[in-house]
C-alpha cells in the first residue's frame, strides 16, 4: 500500500468517525428534547444520556427550549 493510499484510507476513517459522532450527537439532542417536552427533569435527562446536567442545559438553550 502506498503512502498516498494510507493517507486516503486514514482520511476516510476519520470522516466515518466524524459522521458517526455527529449522528450520535443528533440522536442525543432528539432524546433530550423529547424527554424535556414530556416533563423529564434535566437531571434525569443527564442520567439517561450520560451527559452532565450543564451539557443538557446548553442543548436546551441552543434549541430554544429555555433561556
Order of alpha helices (4+ residues) and beta strands (2+ residues): alpha-alpha-alpha
